[in-house]
Amino acid sequence: MSTYPLRLADHVMEEAKQAAAEDNVSLNQLLSAFIADGIGHRRAILSLQKRAARGNVDAALSILDRAPDAEPDPGDELLEEKRPSRAR
C-alpha cells in the first residue's frame, strides 16, 4: 500500500468528511473509493474513444440503410420536438 500527501481545498475536505460520516466509512475509505471510481471511469471513456476512432461511419450508415422500415414498438415512438416560437 502506498501513501500520498493530498492537498484539498478546505471546502472540499469538509464535504468529504461529511460524506464519509453519512456513509459510515473512514475518510480514507471514501477518498480511495472515489479515486478508484474515477480511474475506472477514465479508463472506460478512453476505451470508448479508441473504439469510436476505429468506427466507420459509412459502413454503419450502409447497415442502417438495409434495415427494413418497421413501425416502432409501443412506447418507442419519437416525440415531436417542441420549439419555442420566436418573437419577431
Backbone as numpy.savetxt, mean C-alpha at the origin, in Angstrom:
# Nx Ny Nz CAx CAy CAz Cx Cy Cz
21.63 -10.32 17.85 20.78 -9.15 17.85 21.67 -7.93 17.85
21.25 -6.90 17.11 22.01 -5.66 17.01 21.28 -4.53 17.71
22.04 -3.51 18.03 21.45 -2.30 18.59 21.81 -1.14 17.69
20.95 -0.11 17.73 21.18 1.08 16.93 20.59 2.26 17.68
21.40 3.30 17.90 20.87 4.47 18.60 19.98 5.27 17.64
18.72 5.30 17.92 17.74 5.93 17.03 17.30 7.26 17.61
17.38 8.30 16.80 16.91 9.62 17.23 15.52 9.84 16.64
14.60 10.19 17.50 13.23 10.46 17.06 12.81 11.84 17.56
11.99 12.50 16.78 11.40 13.75 17.24 10.58 13.45 18.49
10.54 14.41 19.39 9.83 14.20 20.66 8.39 13.78 20.45
7.69 14.43 19.51 6.28 14.09 19.30 6.11 12.68 18.74
7.09 12.23 17.94 7.02 10.86 17.41 7.24 9.86 18.55
8.18 10.15 19.41 8.45 9.26 20.55 7.23 9.17 21.45
6.57 10.29 21.71 5.37 10.27 22.55 4.27 9.42 21.91
4.08 9.57 20.59 3.08 8.76 19.88 3.45 7.28 19.97
4.72 6.97 19.81 5.17 5.58 19.86 4.95 4.99 21.25
5.27 5.75 22.27 5.05 5.28 23.65 3.57 5.02 23.91
2.73 5.93 23.42 1.29 5.76 23.61 0.79 4.52 22.87
1.27 4.32 21.64 0.85 3.16 20.86 1.31 1.87 21.53
2.54 1.86 22.05 3.04 0.67 22.73 2.20 0.35 23.97
1.85 1.39 24.71 1.02 1.18 25.91 -0.36 0.65 25.52
-0.93 1.21 24.45 -2.25 0.76 24.00 -2.21 -0.69 23.54
-1.10 -1.10 22.91 -0.96 -2.47 22.42 -0.40 -3.42 23.47
-0.08 -2.86 24.63 0.46 -3.65 25.74 1.74 -4.39 25.34
2.62 -3.68 24.64 3.93 -4.21 24.26 4.99 -3.19 24.64
6.24 -3.63 24.65 7.31 -2.68 24.95 7.53 -1.76 23.76
8.13 -0.62 24.04 8.45 0.32 22.97 9.38 -0.34 21.97
10.33 -1.13 22.44 11.26 -1.84 21.57 10.50 -2.81 20.64
9.56 -3.55 21.19 8.77 -4.48 20.37 7.98 -3.73 19.31
7.37 -2.62 19.69 6.57 -1.84 18.76 7.43 -1.30 17.61
8.56 -0.66 17.95 9.42 -0.09 16.92 10.02 -1.18 16.04
10.41 -2.30 16.63 10.94 -3.42 15.83 9.90 -3.93 14.84
8.65 -4.06 15.30 7.58 -4.53 14.42 7.31 -3.53 13.30
7.29 -2.23 13.64 7.08 -1.21 12.61 8.19 -1.22 11.57
9.42 -1.37 12.01 10.54 -1.40 11.07 10.45 -2.64 10.18
10.14 -3.79 10.77 10.01 -5.02 9.99 8.87 -4.90 8.98
7.75 -4.34 9.41 6.62 -4.13 8.48 7.02 -3.19 7.35
7.72 -2.12 7.69 8.15 -1.16 6.68 9.10 -1.77 5.67
10.02 -2.60 6.14 10.95 -3.27 5.24 10.20 -4.24 4.33
9.25 -4.97 4.90 8.44 -5.89 4.09 7.63 -5.14 3.04
7.07 -4.01 3.42 6.30 -3.18 2.48 7.21 -2.68 1.36
8.38 -2.20 1.72 9.34 -1.71 0.72 9.73 -2.81 -0.24
10.00 -3.99 0.30 10.39 -5.13 -0.54 9.27 -5.49 -1.51
8.03 -5.46 -1.05 6.89 -5.77 -1.92 6.75 -4.73 -3.03
6.89 -3.46 -2.68 6.78 -2.39 -3.68 7.87 -2.53 -4.73
9.10 -2.78 -4.30 10.21 -2.94 -5.25 9.97 -4.14 -6.17
9.45 -5.22 -5.62 9.16 -6.41 -6.42 8.09 -6.11 -7.46
7.03 -5.40 -7.05 5.98 -5.04 -8.00 6.50 -4.10 -9.09
7.38 -3.18 -8.71 7.95 -2.27 -9.70 8.80 -3.03 -10.72
9.57 -4.01 -10.26 10.38 -4.82 -11.19 9.48 -5.61 -12.14
8.42 -6.19 -11.59 7.50 -6.95 -12.44 6.80 -6.04 -13.44
6.40 -4.86 -13.00 5.72 -3.92 -13.89 6.65 -3.48 -15.02
7.93 -3.33 -14.73 8.89 -2.91 -15.75 9.04 -3.98 -16.84
8.80 -5.24 -16.48 8.89 -6.32 -17.47 7.60 -6.49 -18.25
6.55 -5.80 -17.85 5.25 -5.95 -18.49 5.25 -5.45 -19.92
4.34 -6.01 -20.70 4.20 -5.65 -22.10 2.78 -5.15 -22.30
2.64 -3.84 -22.41 1.31 -3.24 -22.52 0.59 -3.73 -23.77
1.29 -3.80 -24.89 0.65 -4.25 -26.14 0.13 -5.68 -26.01
0.90 -6.55 -25.38 0.46 -7.94 -25.19 -0.77 -8.00 -24.29
-0.78 -7.19 -23.23 -1.92 -7.18 -22.32 -3.18 -6.68 -23.03
-3.03 -5.62 -23.82 -4.18 -5.10 -24.55 -4.67 -6.09 -25.59
-3.75 -6.83 -26.19 -4.14 -7.86 -27.16 -4.98 -8.95 -26.50
-4.59 -9.33 -25.31 -5.36 -10.35 -24.57 -6.76 -9.80 -24.26
-6.82 -8.56 -23.81 -8.12 -7.97 -23.50 -9.00 -7.84 -24.74
-8.38 -7.55 -25.88 -9.15 -7.43 -27.13 -9.79 -8.76 -27.52
-9.19 -9.88 -27.13 -9.72 -11.20 -27.47 -10.78 -11.69 -26.48
-10.92 -10.98 -25.37 -11.91 -11.39 -24.37 -13.31 -11.13 -24.91
-14.22 -12.07 -24.72 -15.58 -11.88 -25.25 -16.32 -10.78 -24.48
-17.22 -10.10 -25.18 -18.08 -9.13 -24.51 -19.10 -9.89 -23.69
-19.25 -9.51 -22.47 -20.21 -10.17 -21.58 -20.73 -9.15 -20.59
-21.95 -9.35 -20.18 -22.52 -8.47 -19.16 -21.82 -8.75 -17.83
-21.59 -7.71 -17.03 -20.95 -7.93 -15.73 -21.89 -8.67 -14.78
-21.28 -9.37 -13.84 -22.06 -10.02 -12.80 -22.78 -8.95 -11.99
-23.92 -9.30 -11.39 -24.62 -8.31 -10.56 -23.70 -7.75 -9.48
-23.67 -6.43 -9.38 -22.82 -5.77 -8.40 -21.47 -5.36 -8.95
-21.11 -5.86 -10.15 -19.82 -5.53 -10.76 -19.93 -4.45 -11.83
-21.09 -3.86 -11.96 -21.28 -2.85 -12.98 -20.45 -1.60 -12.65
-20.03 -0.88 -13.70 -19.34 0.38 -13.50 -20.34 1.44 -13.07
-19.94 2.28 -12.14 -20.80 3.37 -11.70 -20.59 4.55 -12.64
-21.66 5.25 -12.89 -21.56 6.46 -13.72 -20.75 7.49 -12.95
-19.82 8.14 -13.66 -19.05 9.21 -13.02 -19.92 10.43 -12.90
-19.89 11.04 -11.75 -20.65 12.27 -11.55 -19.64 13.39 -11.52
-19.71 14.23 -12.52 -18.79 15.36 -12.60 -19.53 16.61 -12.15
-18.84 17.41 -11.34 -19.49 18.65 -10.91 -19.68 19.58 -12.09
-20.81 20.26 -12.11 -21.07 21.19 -13.22 -20.16 22.40 -13.03
-19.71 22.91 -14.16 -18.82 24.06 -14.12 -19.62 25.33 -14.34
-19.42 26.27 -13.47 -20.10 27.58 -13.63 -19.34 28.37 -14.67
-20.07 28.97 -15.58 -19.41 29.75 -16.64 -19.72 31.20 -16.49
